[in-house]
Amino acid sequence: MSRADATTGFSTAHERAVAAARARLAALPADAPVRLHKRTSNLFRFRDGAGGLEVDGLDRVLHVDPERRTADVGGMTTYEDLVAATLPHGLMPLVVPQLKTITLGGAVVGLGIESTSFRDGLPHESVLAADVLTGAGEIVRATPDNDAADLHAGLANSYGTLGYAVALTIELAPVRPFVALRHLRFPDATSMAEATARITAERAYDGEPVDFLDGTVFSAGEQYLTLGRQVDSAPYLSDYTGQGIYYRSVQQRSSDFLSIHDYLWRWDTDWFWCSRALGVQHPLVRRVWPARYRRSDVYRRLVALDRRYGLSERIQVRATGASGVEPIIQDVEVPVEHLAEFLDFFHREIGISPVWVCPLQLRGDRTWPLYPLEPHRTYVNVGFWSDALLRPGMARDHHNRLIERKLMELDGHKSLYSTASYTREEFDALYGGAAYRALKARYDPAGRLPDLYTKCVTNS
């Protein structure tokens, strides 16, 4: 079969899948809650799945165009599959979120991020066109300059409450086969923040270009920036899919080499460092835990089971005498000039370690109404994923609410894939309430899909 025939076949199958999804939405009772049914999820708002809309067949890479450096992709396609289709052409999506089963559509509506974000922004910024199944049951093609440009801009941070992206055309970037890494240690958050701002502005360090930039904070006195530079050859290659653990290597060596494939998925094998809670980092456990199950989606399913039955919480409460356990699973954006203050607060009041840091700057002058970061301003994503013990009298969201208040004080934002406790007024001010209501009225006038505040805060 020729490439043209293969593309046509995918296109036909994709169109059938789109028609089927549209028919299923139309067939649901008007008062039924409509939520997307997915095989995997990277959200941490656990629900029973009622009202799930099946969208089978929208998980294909439809076409990769090496000359134009674009890809046409089904909205439910995972980045694992997307990267597998683009790397053979020497190309990658401009931003590849760190977990394999994040979907392209999910990263666009839910704000994926990674170590190219200091230069290339967020995944939605490289979307040239999106075909969206709206709450009104229509397929709307949204581009930056057509009739539906407001929907194109409003998809970011909409979390499927305006519609579902069934297909997207995205930009791709050229890559080299290997990545040379430098792990730079900083004694305090202030010096790390200053270096972050400088590298983001210059896209270079010590006379060498910087293609990838993120960091790891182990404590107030031990923090690292990891600089990645694409290269055509490597003297050796490290492997962190077996007994080795990537985040530990940051502390253990000042330089390293990975294949581009292994670099893109360096965090997935151990779900950053969260696999330690499941014992997977213990050498004896690691030897017998099959490599194919050392994946973020496997760990996430185990956590979902634990949340459902509350086993680990009961154990921790019994062992410590705490009144409960509060999950603190968040990614927040802090202006780089306020990073040191935020981390000082975080070490003092929250105490989770390690913490991921990832610089971010929007690509151009365009703004995105539902997640209104300022163009040309450098932010740092701070990611932390663990639990905190609650003392008697503390509210169930005590620590998360502290974080939200500090973010508002520092002109920061946070992603909405997990716990949020904002009031409606706070939420509207932070996430473009008026713009959202206008989009909702145009693309989901009957309210078939959940409201953004209802979905992300009240979890109903």
Order of alpha helices (4+ residues) and beta strands (2+ residues): alpha-beta-beta-beta-beta-alpha-beta-alpha-alpha-beta-beta-alpha-beta-beta-alpha-beta-beta-beta-beta-alpha-beta-alpha-alpha-alpha-alpha-beta-alpha-beta-beta-alpha-beta-alpha-alpha
